[in-house]
């Protein structure tokens, strides 16, 4: 799938390039001409312009996986 065909929809991860530095987030909803995102692992939601939101790169996916992958407790 090309980036032209990618659209931000709920439950997908995206990058807000309108922030400095760009911010990674999970799309929670699209409403009223804005895309709403929440940081991987939780936190405050923010609104982004749809034109400034893109698909994460492979390196950004690696960062998302580090934050969202559960870790098992050892020797409890």
N, C-alpha and C positions, 0 to 999 in steps of 0.2 A: 504494500500500500504506500503511495507517495504522500508527502506532507500536504499536498494540495487537497487530498481526499480526507485528511484527518480533521476531525472537529472535536472541540471540548464538550464532553457529555458527562453527566453524573457518574461518579465512581472511577473515572479515568484520572491519571496523573498528568499534570501539565506544568509548564514553566511560564511564569509571568515575566516577560521581558521588559515590561514597563516599570518594573522596580529596579532599584540600583542598590546592591547587585540583584540579578534575576533571582526570583524565588520559586522554589518547587512547591507544588501543592496538589491535593486531591480535589477535583472539581466536585462541589457539593450540589450546585444547581446553576442554571443559566436563567436569568430573569431580568426583564427591563433593560435589555441592551448591555448587561454586564455578566461576567462569569465570576462566580463566587468559589473561592478556593480555601482550603484548610491545610496547614502544614502537615507533612507526613508524621505520623505519631501523635497528632493532636495539637490543639492550640487555637488561637483566635482566627476566625474567618475574615477574609478580605475580598474586596471586589476588584476585578481587573477588566480592562477593555478587551473584547474578543479579538481585536486585531493585534493585540500584544501578547496573546497566549499561543504557545506552540507545543508540539510533542517533545518529550524529554529525549535527550541524546543517550547513548549507551552509558556514558560516564555518569550522567544524572540518574539513570535507572539504578546504577550501582549504589549511589547515595540513598535513594529511596528504599532499596532492599535492606540496607544496613539499619535504617531507622524502623522499618515496619516488620522485620522478621523476628518472631518471638524466640527467646532464648530459654532453654529448659534449665531448671534448677538442678544442681549437681549435689548428690549425697545428702539429701535432707533427712 
